[in-house]
Amino acid sequence: FGGLDAAHEVAVAMVDSKIVYPLEGFEDKTIMAVVYEHGTGEWSTNGPFEGELVFERKDPSQWYWVSVIETNTVSGETTEIQANWFHL
C-alpha cells in the first residue's frame, strides 16, 4: 500500500489428535497398550494407564492396531483384554 510492503510470519502446526477410552473395573491391574502403525510399520508400547486409555498425536489418515493388555499387580499374570484396528 503506497509503495510499502508488509510481511507477517505464520507458524502452522498439526493439532493433536486424541483418543480417550475410559477404564473401569481394573483395580489391582496395570493397563498397557501395544500399538502398531500400519503406515510406518512401527510398534510402540503405551502406558501404564489409570482411569482411561489415551492415545495422542495419531495421524487421522493412518490405521493402527491396538492390543490392550492387563497385568494383575498381585499375581503378575498378563492377559490381552482387547485387540482391534482403529482409525480416527
N, C-alpha and C positions, 0 to 999 in steps of 0.2 A: 504494500500500500504506500503510495507516494514515493516509490523507489526504495523502500526499506524491506528487508527480508526478516522473517522471524522463524525460529526453529524451536521445537519442543521435543525432548526425548521421551519416548513412551516405552515402558517395560511390559512385555507380555509374558505371562506365566500360566501354566496349566493349573486349573483349580483342582484341588484334591478331590478324588472320588472316594467315597467311604461306604462300606457295607457294615451294618451292625446287626447282629443276631443275638437276642437275649438268651442267657443261660440260666436255667432254674433246675433245682434238684440235683446239683452236683457237689454237695457237701463232702468234705474229705477226699476230693478229687482234684487233680491238676488237669486242665484242659489245654491242649496244644493243637496246632493245625499244620499240616504239611501241604504246601501249595505248589502246583506245577503250572507254569505259564506256557500255554501251548505255542504262542508266537515266538518265544525265545528259547524254549526247551529248558528253562531254568527251574530248579527246585529251591524252595525256601521253607524254613521252619519258623512258625509264628507262635508267640505266647510266652509264658503261660497267660491265660485269660481268666479273669474273675468277673462274674456278673454278666458279661457279654463278650461275644466274639467280635472283633473289629478288624477289618481289612481296609487299609488306606492306600491311596495313590495307585489305584488299579486302573489300567487303560480300558476305557469303555469299548474299545474295538477288539479286545482280546478275550479269549476263553481261558478259564482257569479250572484246574482240577483241585478240589479241596478234600482232604481227608482229616476229619476231626477225631482226635484221639484223647481218651481219658485215661489217667493213671490214678489208681487208688493209692492215696498217700499213706495208708495203713499197711496194705498188703504188697504194694508195689506192682500189682497186676495192671497191664496196659491193654485197652480194648478200643478198637475203632468203632465209634458210635454213629458216624455218618460219613459218606463219601459221595461226591457228585460234582458235575461240571457246573460252573456258574459264569454268567456274563452280565455286565451291567446294563 
